[in-house]
Amino acid sequence: MSAASASQFSLSQYWAQADGISHGVAYVLLAMSLVSWFVILSKAFSLWRVRRAAPAVDAFWASPSTDDGIALLRAADRERVFAPLPEQAVQYSGAGAASIAGGMSRSEQVTRVLRQQITRSVHRVEGGLTLLASIGATAPFVGLLGTVWGIYHALGNVSAAGVVQIDKVAGPVGEALIMTGFGLAVAIPAVLAYNAFNRVNRITAAELDGFAHDLLARFGK
């Protein structure tokens, strides 16, 4: 390929010839990529701390007293995923006789507060996953939109110039295909991270459920 032909397939050349819509699509993809990587990195750090705290659940049951176990769990669980469960089991609310919960048995009240806390903890560990899934699902189509519009724009310019030659068409069309590549580059890390985080969250949710069941057996009587 000659230097002149190679220069036709240039990102800077495509950017210079692109219109406002193509630029807008590129900026949207850039924003999606930045948001995606921010969520990926922050979520990876958060879930790493959650998994690091998981062994403290066994240490809780090995503690000499409930207070010591809760203190140990608080120190290990910086993300506050596991520690609130024994706190709520010990200091359960709704015991007032004038409330609806006051008419429930101790076991039912502990079950209620543990279920509420599991819901809060699951929401905490799942935060940001919907955004990752949305970016992973839509980024390829945003890139495809940029490609389609770029091809349309390039062919319009070629038609207006009255020059219909393969080398004049291949350059702009090839450059427009870059947008599809950008869309895939944004989507693939988001999808992979979403799947990995989902697996970690399923493990954490199962551990929370088991922990709550054991706490109910200990404090629900």
SEZA-928707 format. One record per residue (C-alpha): x, y, z; residue in three letters; residue number from 1. Coordinates in nm, 4 decimals. Layout:
BEGIN
{{X, Y, Z}, Ala, NUM}
...
END
This chain:
BEGIN
{{0.0000, 0.0000, 0.0000}, Met, 1}
{{0.1395, 0.3405, -0.0940}, Ser, 2}
{{0.1862, 0.6249, 0.1524}, Ala, 3}
{{-0.0996, 0.8142, -0.0097}, Ala, 4}
{{-0.3357, 0.5192, 0.0307}, Ser, 5}
{{-0.2244, 0.4580, 0.3877}, Ala, 6}
{{-0.2883, 0.8188, 0.4774}, Ser, 7}
{{-0.6504, 0.7769, 0.3724}, Gln, 8}
{{-0.7098, 0.5376, 0.6657}, Phe, 9}
{{-0.6321, 0.7873, 0.9356}, Ser, 10}
{{-0.8271, 0.8537, 1.2549}, Leu, 11}
{{-0.7302, 1.2199, 1.2426}, Ser, 12}
{{-0.8487, 1.2374, 0.8829}, Gln, 13}
{{-1.1810, 1.0807, 0.9785}, Tyr, 14}
{{-1.2208, 1.3204, 1.2727}, Trp, 15}
{{-1.1458, 1.6204, 1.0532}, Ala, 16}
{{-1.4032, 1.5129, 0.7933}, Gln, 17}
{{-1.6703, 1.4031, 1.0425}, Ala, 18}
{{-1.9657, 1.6242, 1.1252}, Asp, 19}
{{-2.1225, 1.7139, 1.4592}, Gly, 20}
{{-2.3239, 1.3933, 1.4890}, Ile, 21}
{{-2.0172, 1.1742, 1.4442}, Ser, 22}
{{-1.8308, 1.3834, 1.6994}, His, 23}
{{-2.1263, 1.3552, 1.9375}, Gly, 24}
{{-2.1308, 0.9760, 1.9071}, Val, 25}
{{-1.7574, 0.9631, 1.9781}, Ala, 26}
{{-1.8003, 1.1797, 2.2878}, Tyr, 27}
{{-2.0851, 0.9569, 2.4089}, Val, 28}
{{-1.8660, 0.6480, 2.3690}, Leu, 29}
{{-1.5828, 0.8224, 2.5533}, Leu, 30}
{{-1.8162, 0.9145, 2.8394}, Ala, 31}
{{-1.9528, 0.5594, 2.8539}, Met, 32}
{{-1.5995, 0.4209, 2.8649}, Ser, 33}
{{-1.4929, 0.6529, 3.1475}, Leu, 34}
{{-1.8042, 0.5766, 3.3520}, Val, 35}
{{-1.7669, 0.2046, 3.2866}, Ser, 36}
{{-1.4057, 0.1928, 3.4007}, Trp, 37}
{{-1.4817, 0.4045, 3.7069}, Phe, 38}
{{-1.7559, 0.1589, 3.8078}, Val, 39}
{{-1.5356, -0.1415, 3.7267}, Ile, 40}
{{-1.2411, -0.0211, 3.9345}, Leu, 41}
{{-1.4454, 0.1054, 4.2291}, Ser, 42}
{{-1.6645, -0.2059, 4.2312}, Lys, 43}
{{-1.3655, -0.4373, 4.2071}, Ala, 44}
{{-1.2081, -0.2694, 4.5095}, Phe, 45}
{{-1.5352, -0.2814, 4.7038}, Ser, 46}
{{-1.5995, -0.6490, 4.6300}, Leu, 47}
{{-1.2381, -0.7334, 4.7097}, Trp, 48}
{{-1.2940, -0.5887, 5.0563}, Arg, 49}
{{-1.6216, -0.7806, 5.0886}, Val, 50}
{{-1.4548, -1.1100, 5.0018}, Arg, 51}
{{-1.1673, -1.0301, 5.2332}, Arg, 52}
{{-1.4158, -0.9837, 5.5186}, Ala, 53}
{{-1.6073, -1.3075, 5.4502}, Ala, 54}
{{-1.3800, -1.5318, 5.6652}, Pro, 55}
{{-1.4617, -1.3083, 5.9630}, Ala, 56}
{{-1.8070, -1.4708, 5.9728}, Val, 57}
{{-1.6452, -1.7950, 6.0922}, Asp, 58}
{{-1.4334, -1.5948, 6.3351}, Ala, 59}
{{-1.7543, -1.4408, 6.4723}, Phe, 60}
{{-1.8814, -1.7818, 6.5800}, Trp, 61}
{{-1.5437, -1.8662, 6.7311}, Ala, 62}
{{-1.5467, -1.5536, 6.9499}, Ser, 63}
{{-1.5922, -1.5957, 7.3264}, Pro, 64}
{{-1.8921, -1.3598, 7.3379}, Ser, 65}
{{-2.1423, -1.1900, 7.1088}, Thr, 66}
{{-1.9932, -0.8473, 7.1739}, Asp, 67}
{{-1.6444, -0.9709, 7.0878}, Asp, 68}
{{-1.7757, -1.1350, 6.7718}, Gly, 69}
{{-1.9532, -0.8196, 6.6595}, Ile, 70}
{{-1.6445, -0.6076, 6.7317}, Ala, 71}
{{-1.4283, -0.8457, 6.5295}, Leu, 72}
{{-1.6743, -0.8452, 6.2414}, Leu, 73}
{{-1.6960, -0.4647, 6.2430}, Arg, 74}
{{-1.3182, -0.4365, 6.2203}, Ala, 75}
{{-1.2972, -0.6774, 5.9282}, Ala, 76}
{{-1.6076, -0.5707, 5.7365}, Asp, 77}
{{-1.5240, -0.2228, 5.6072}, Arg, 78}
{{-1.8057, -0.2387, 5.3512}, Glu, 79}
{{-2.0689, -0.3066, 5.6200}, Arg, 80}
{{-2.2155, -0.6095, 5.4451}, Val, 81}
{{-2.1920, -0.8816, 5.7123}, Phe, 82}
{{-2.1568, -0.6866, 6.0366}, Ala, 83}
{{-2.5074, -0.5306, 6.0437}, Pro, 84}
{{-2.6732, -0.8744, 6.0588}, Leu, 85}
{{-2.5648, -0.9699, 6.4131}, Pro, 86}
{{-2.6111, -0.6091, 6.5225}, Glu, 87}
{{-2.9721, -0.6198, 6.4083}, Gln, 88}
{{-3.0256, -0.9678, 6.5518}, Ala, 89}
{{-2.9119, -0.8551, 6.8960}, Val, 90}
{{-3.0809, -0.5159, 6.8927}, Gln, 91}
{{-3.3932, -0.5942, 6.6928}, Tyr, 92}
{{-3.6611, -0.3255, 6.6692}, Ser, 93}
{{-4.0372, -0.3343, 6.6735}, Gly, 94}
{{-4.0783, -0.4716, 7.0268}, Ala, 95}
{{-4.3259, -0.2057, 7.1316}, Gly, 96}
{{-4.6663, -0.3378, 7.2281}, Ala, 97}
{{-4.8405, -0.0579, 7.0379}, Ala, 98}
{{-4.6779, -0.1486, 6.7051}, Ser, 99}
{{-4.7689, -0.4164, 6.4563}, Ile, 100}
{{-4.4286, -0.5760, 6.5053}, Ala, 101}
{{-4.4904, -0.5805, 6.8807}, Gly, 102}
{{-4.7480, -0.8521, 6.8304}, Gly, 103}
{{-4.4939, -1.0788, 6.6614}, Met, 104}
{{-4.2912, -1.3410, 6.8401}, Ser, 105}
{{-3.9199, -1.2885, 6.9005}, Arg, 106}
{{-3.8340, -1.5343, 6.6240}, Ser, 107}
{{-4.0596, -1.3539, 6.3772}, Glu, 108}
{{-3.9128, -1.0148, 6.4676}, Gln, 109}
{{-3.5547, -1.1368, 6.4294}, Val, 110}
{{-3.6489, -1.2950, 6.0964}, Thr, 111}
{{-3.7977, -0.9659, 5.9798}, Arg, 112}
{{-3.4974, -0.7486, 6.0699}, Val, 113}
{{-3.2511, -1.0003, 5.9252}, Leu, 114}
{{-3.4455, -1.0149, 5.5990}, Arg, 115}
{{-3.4425, -0.6346, 5.5808}, Gln, 116}
{{-3.0698, -0.6198, 5.6446}, Gln, 117}
{{-2.9952, -0.8861, 5.3823}, Ile, 118}
{{-3.1898, -0.6767, 5.1312}, Thr, 119}
{{-2.9820, -0.3680, 5.2196}, Arg, 120}
{{-2.6549, -0.5595, 5.1975}, Ser, 121}
{{-2.7460, -0.7155, 4.8628}, Val, 122}
{{-2.8415, -0.3743, 4.7256}, His, 123}
{{-2.5046, -0.2427, 4.8416}, Arg, 124}
{{-2.2988, -0.5116, 4.6699}, Val, 125}
{{-2.5100, -0.4959, 4.3529}, Glu, 126}
{{-2.4857, -0.1189, 4.3142}, Gly, 127}
{{-2.3552, -0.0141, 3.9724}, Gly, 128}
{{-2.4192, -0.3468, 3.7993}, Leu, 129}
{{-2.7257, -0.2153, 3.6164}, Thr, 130}
{{-2.5143, 0.0659, 3.4741}, Leu, 131}
{{-2.2480, -0.1801, 3.3579}, Leu, 132}
{{-2.5098, -0.4016, 3.1968}, Ala, 133}
{{-2.6637, -0.1025, 3.0191}, Ser, 134}
{{-2.3278, 0.0149, 2.8852}, Ile, 135}
{{-2.2361, -0.3356, 2.7733}, Gly, 136}
{{-2.5665, -0.3733, 2.5901}, Ala, 137}
{{-2.5841, -0.0322, 2.4240}, Thr, 138}
{{-2.2236, 0.0637, 2.3447}, Ala, 139}
{{-2.1980, -0.1590, 2.0326}, Pro, 140}
{{-2.5163, -0.0031, 1.8939}, Phe, 141}
{{-2.3913, 0.3480, 1.9680}, Val, 142}
{{-2.0717, 0.2633, 1.7809}, Gly, 143}
{{-2.2747, 0.1138, 1.4965}, Leu, 144}
{{-2.4782, 0.4338, 1.4795}, Leu, 145}
{{-2.1543, 0.6288, 1.4424}, Gly, 146}
{{-2.0396, 0.3915, 1.1692}, Thr, 147}
{{-2.3670, 0.4117, 0.9745}, Val, 148}
{{-2.3737, 0.7883, 0.9962}, Trp, 149}
{{-2.0052, 0.8132, 0.9074}, Gly, 150}
{{-2.0554, 0.5961, 0.5970}, Ile, 151}
{{-2.3588, 0.7999, 0.4963}, Tyr, 152}
{{-2.1672, 1.1217, 0.5453}, His, 153}
{{-1.8630, 0.9907, 0.3552}, Ala, 154}
{{-2.0682, 0.8653, 0.0611}, Leu, 155}
{{-2.2521, 1.1965, 0.0510}, Gly, 156}
{{-1.9225, 1.3814, 0.0234}, Asn, 157}
{{-1.7987, 1.1460, -0.2493}, Val, 158}
{{-2.1235, 1.1886, -0.4414}, Ser, 159}
{{-2.1090, 1.5655, -0.4099}, Ala, 160}
{{-1.7532, 1.5648, -0.5412}, Ala, 161}
{{-1.8625, 1.3589, -0.8415}, Gly, 162}
{{-1.5799, 1.1103, -0.7941}, Val, 163}
{{-1.6821, 0.7441, -0.7793}, Val, 164}
{{-1.3596, 0.5474, -0.7330}, Gln, 165}
{{-1.2974, 0.2584, -0.4984}, Ile, 166}
{{-0.9963, 0.4214, -0.3358}, Asp, 167}
{{-1.1993, 0.7369, -0.2713}, Lys, 168}
{{-1.4776, 0.5354, -0.1059}, Val, 169}
{{-1.2712, 0.2769, 0.0816}, Ala, 170}
{{-1.0862, 0.5342, 0.2915}, Gly, 171}
{{-1.3873, 0.7152, 0.4424}, Pro, 172}
{{-1.5848, 0.3920, 0.4855}, Val, 173}
{{-1.2899, 0.2187, 0.6546}, Gly, 174}
{{-1.2479, 0.5130, 0.8881}, Glu, 175}
{{-1.6177, 0.5077, 0.9748}, Ala, 176}
{{-1.5876, 0.1423, 1.0784}, Leu, 177}
{{-1.3570, 0.2584, 1.3569}, Ile, 178}
{{-1.6660, 0.3705, 1.5494}, Met, 179}
{{-1.7954, 0.0131, 1.5640}, Thr, 180}
{{-1.4578, -0.0959, 1.6999}, Gly, 181}
{{-1.4754, 0.1758, 1.9640}, Phe, 182}
{{-1.8234, 0.0604, 2.0630}, Gly, 183}
{{-1.6994, -0.2961, 2.1084}, Leu, 184}
{{-1.3961, -0.1744, 2.3028}, Ala, 185}
{{-1.6322, -0.0018, 2.5460}, Val, 186}
{{-1.8802, -0.2903, 2.5705}, Ala, 187}
{{-1.6486, -0.5905, 2.6137}, Ile, 188}
{{-1.4858, -0.4841, 2.9460}, Pro, 189}
{{-1.8270, -0.3825, 3.0837}, Ala, 190}
{{-1.9828, -0.7203, 2.9993}, Val, 191}
{{-1.6884, -0.9208, 3.1354}, Leu, 192}
{{-1.6840, -0.7187, 3.4572}, Ala, 193}
{{-2.0623, -0.7507, 3.4955}, Tyr, 194}
{{-2.0434, -1.1302, 3.4694}, Asn, 195}
{{-1.7517, -1.1513, 3.7139}, Ala, 196}
{{-1.9198, -0.9222, 3.9678}, Phe, 197}
{{-2.2457, -1.1145, 3.9364}, Asn, 198}
{{-2.0699, -1.4368, 4.0309}, Arg, 199}
{{-1.9091, -1.2753, 4.3350}, Val, 200}
{{-2.2427, -1.1275, 4.4381}, Asn, 201}
{{-2.4158, -1.4656, 4.4162}, Arg, 202}
{{-2.1540, -1.6123, 4.6502}, Ile, 203}
{{-2.1930, -1.3202, 4.8907}, Thr, 204}
{{-2.5735, -1.3424, 4.8870}, Ala, 205}
{{-2.5559, -1.7150, 4.9675}, Ala, 206}
{{-2.3197, -1.6439, 5.2574}, Glu, 207}
{{-2.5504, -1.3713, 5.3883}, Leu, 208}
{{-2.8458, -1.6067, 5.3745}, Asp, 209}
{{-2.6576, -1.8780, 5.5608}, Gly, 210}
{{-2.5298, -1.6297, 5.8189}, Phe, 211}
{{-2.8814, -1.4984, 5.8768}, Ala, 212}
{{-3.0147, -1.8523, 5.9213}, His, 213}
{{-2.7513, -1.9240, 6.1870}, Asp, 214}
{{-2.8210, -1.5935, 6.3629}, Leu, 215}
{{-3.1915, -1.6728, 6.3691}, Leu, 216}
{{-3.1192, -2.0073, 6.5326}, Ala, 217}
{{-2.9033, -1.8326, 6.7942}, Arg, 218}
{{-3.1021, -1.5158, 6.8706}, Phe, 219}
{{-3.4540, -1.5988, 6.7558}, Gly, 220}
{{-3.5474, -1.8061, 7.0571}, Lys, 221}
END
